[in-house]
Amino acid sequence: MNSLDQLFSAAMAARANAYAPYSGFAVGASLRTRSGAVFSGANVENASYPVGTCAEASAISAMALAGERLIFEILIVADGEALVTPCGACRQRIREFAAADAKIHVAGLDGLRASFTLDQLLPYAFGPSVGKVSP
């Protein structure tokens, strides 16, 4: 199984556990760190809509909890005709842990649909180095 197939399988498994009773729009995400570890997440909705969690945020949280800090690539999978790219907030979350050349793969239930770099989806990003204050 190649690395994209592994990410796709992990994202599909996560999507199967999504909690989306309000929108009915289940999303799964999986990411690979520079060390090769894979972490997954699914969207988790809430009756108080702003309190929900995106699949990408869920996968990033799992990665951080495990002590990893560098995203090499991430794959997002959802159903529908349109490409389901990360929302603006998740693009910024990914930027916190990934370089501008990190790969972001977008898939439908039938497989990979498109791949982008983070810089293509979030040009001129505000990243960790911008917010550092010199002593």
Summary of the structure (lengths in Angstrom):
residues: 135
radius of gyration: 14.4
end to end distance: 47.5
largest distance: 50.9
contacts: 423
relative contact order: 0.16
helix: 30%
strand: 30%
